[in-house]
Amino acid sequence: MSLAETMRILQPYPDIFAYYDGRIPGKRLHSEKPNWLDDGAYGLGVASYAIVSGTEALVYDTHISFDHARAIRSHLSSLGVTSIRVVLSHWHTDHVAGNAGFLDCPILSNKLTRDTLIEKRKVLVAKDPPINPVVMPTETFDGEMTLEVGDITVKLMQFDIHSADGTILLLPHLGVLLAGDTLEDSVTYISEPDNTARHIAELDRLAKLDFTSILPNHGDEQVIASGGYPPSLVTATRDYLTRLVLRLDEPGLSDESLESFIAPELAAGTLTYFAPYEAVHGQNIAALRGAKPDE
């Protein structure tokens, strides 16, 4: 059985495909025990993307398993794609687990992603399920880079949001931002709590970019399929983090549900509620209060 048997291929734009998996009630891929694949990715819903122009494709993240990577390549081949490049959004498990499926392709990342993958190689190999081999980027950039994918211009930009080594993609011709994990719906996952103030400042910088739609790696399938989230997702993410920091010392904070905590955003329609994010919210509070989160 392929781990990718429940993967859905969405096409939010003529040039962009989303490879979406998860958010299936009661379904787990790897184990009944807590693990990164089921609880950190599949349960929340996870997507990687491909930008396609003619015979060229740019794959943004290699998904959560080798099977998923193979399914992505099979789909791209069916479209007549003969040249693939990969861009990694950051070093976390559910974005690099399929790298081995692209061994014969250029794999790009920012320098910090490459350095972190080298540093965390043993950590990734020891994960449940393990990522082995950990396939490294073949090319790096620092800060910003522009690529041409057939007729499409793609801007790669580095942001310290969620993870210090974040890379987003901006497609000026469509006004689309491919956000990786810098933005997430229902709420962002705090993986580096000591850097939260910087993440908030970087969200302000992100908001100044010129885009009209956002495609995150974790979000609602139907929203992604219909073209993505509005720019207000950036503000909602910033406001969530700011509110958490301001209320962190309140004794009752841990007892308040996420649904209540983000009530203003739910009323405004800038976030959607998905119950499994209650656990993420609880982990975020614990992380900011000093507990070390899992990557």
C-alpha positions, 0 to 999 in steps of 0.5 A, spaced: 500 500 500 502 506 498 502 512 503 500 516 498 493 513 496 489 518 499 493 524 496 488 529 492 491 533 486 488 540 486 489 545 481 488 552 484 491 556 478 492 553 471 500 553 472 499 551 480 498 544 482 497 542 490 498 535 492 494 535 498 493 529 503 490 528 510 484 531 514 481 525 514 477 523 520 480 517 523 485 515 518 492 515 520 498 513 515 504 510 520 502 508 527 497 509 532 502 512 537 504 519 537 508 521 531 510 527 526 507 524 520 500 523 523 500 528 528 504 534 525 502 533 518 497 528 516 492 530 521 492 537 520 492 537 512 499 538 508 500 540 501 506 541 497 506 544 490 508 544 483 509 550 478 508 548 471 510 551 465 511 547 458 516 541 460 519 545 466 516 544 473 518 547 480 516 543 486 515 546 492 517 541 498 517 534 497 512 532 501 511 527 507 514 520 504 518 517 498 511 515 496 508 522 496 514 524 492 513 518 487 506 520 486 508 527 485 513 525 479 508 521 476 503 526 475 508 531 473 510 526 468 503 525 465 503 533 464 509 532 459 514 535 464 521 533 463 525 538 467 524 538 475 527 543 480 525 543 487 525 548 492 525 547 500 521 551 504 525 549 510 528 544 514 522 540 518 520 533 517 514 534 513 517 538 508 523 534 506 521 527 507 520 526 500 527 529 498 530 522 496 524 522 490 528 527 487 535 525 487 536 526 480 534 533 480 537 540 483 534 541 490 535 549 492 534 552 499 537 558 503 543 557 506 540 556 513 536 550 511 542 547 508 546 548 514 540 546 519 539 539 515 546 538 516 546 539 523 539 536 524 541 530 520 541 525 526 535 528 529 531 526 522 534 519 521 532 518 529 524 521 527 518 516 528 518 515 522 525 516 520 527 520 514 533 516 511 537 518 507 536 525 509 538 528 502 541 535 502 540 541 497 544 541 491 544 549 491 543 555 496 541 562 496 542 567 501 536 572 502 533 572 495 533 569 488 529 569 482 528 563 478 525 562 471 520 556 470 518 556 463 515 563 462 514 564 469 518 568 474 518 566 481 521 570 487 524 566 492 525 570 499 527 568 506 523 569 512 524 568 519 517 566 521 515 559 524 523 557 523 529 561 522 530 558 515 523 559 512 523 560 504 517 563 501 515 563 493 512 569 490 509 569 483 508 576 481 504 574 474 499 571 479 499 575 485 500 568 489 504 567 495 506 560 496 507 561 504 510 554 506 509 554 514 510 561 515 502 562 515 497 556 517 490 555 518 487 554 523 493 557 527 501 557 526 505 552 530 510 555 534 517 551 533 522 556 535 519 560 541 525 564 543 524 568 536 517 569 537 518 577 537 522 576 530 517 572 527 511 578 529 516 583 526 517 578 520 510 577 519 509 585 518 515 585 513 511 579 509 505 583 509 508 589 505 509 584 499 505 585 493 500 579 493 492 577 493 492 570 494 496 565 499 497 558 498 500 555 505 502 548 506 497 547 512 490 549 511 483 547 508 483 543 502 477 547 499 480 554 500 486 552 497 483 548 491 479 555 490 485 559 489 487 560 497 487 565 502 486 572 502 492 577 505 488 578 511 491 571 513 498 574 515 495 579 519 491 574 523 497 570 524 501 576 527 495 578 531 494 570 534 502 571 536 501 578 539 495 576 543 498 569 546 505 573 548 500 579 551 496 573 555 501 568 557 501 570 564 494 569 565 492 563 569 486 561 565 489 561 558 491 554 558 483 552 559 481 557 554 479 553 547 483 555 541 476 556 538 474 562 544 481 564 543 481 566 536 473 568 536 475 575 533 478 572 527 473 566 526 468 572 526 471 576 521 472 570 517 480 571 517 481 564 520 477 557 520 476 553 525 479 546 525 479 542 531 485 538 531 489 545 532 486 545 539 493 541 540 497 545 536 495 551 540 496 548 547 503 546 545 504 553 543 502 556 550 507 550 553 512 552 548 512 560 550 512 558 557 518 554 556 517 547 554 521 545 548 516 543 542 518 537 537 520 539 530 
